[in-house]
Amino acid sequence: MVMPQPREVLLFTLEGHRYALPLEDVRELLRAVRLTPLPQAPAVVEGLLNLRGELLPVLDMRRRFRLPARPLSSSDHFVVAQAGPRRVTLRVDRAEGLLSLEANQLDAAPSELPGVGYVAGAIKLPDGLVLLHDLRTFLSEAEALELGEALAKEGARQ
């Protein structure tokens, strides 16, 4: 499945590094709040966010990108986004804002490189490259199944 070329992206930072998501995947931005633990969820899931009655898994971007773990801070941001059929929340250090892309700014990710499955491309900016992520491939199939089962059990407890 080929990801369509985004026209706008949301830039965010983790540990001083910038990353991007296609704006069409982003639903809203929130200040971080305390999370509810989700037993039996995959390791990449940090917990649950109750967003106006909808339970959304919060994905641990630091774990996925092999960055040092750190406790949730009130200065962190949550990005509510669409990851294929599921809405998820991403905890990021800071949402920086929107960037309109020029046609020559985005290079598709080389498919022959291992470990870039959830990277859809690289955005060339004057101060360096920013990786563009494809949330449809962010969770492995096994993680998605494990998350679905954990959410179903949590829903049964509500």
Secondary structure, 3 states (H helix, E strand, C coil): CCCCCCCEEEEEEECCEEEEEEHHHEEEEEECCCCECCCCCCCCEEEEEEECCEEEEEEEHHHHCCCCCCCCCCCCEEEEEEECCEEEEEEECEEEEEEECCHHHEEECCCCCCCCCCEEEEEEECCEEEEEECHHHCCCHHHHHHHHHHHHHHHHHC
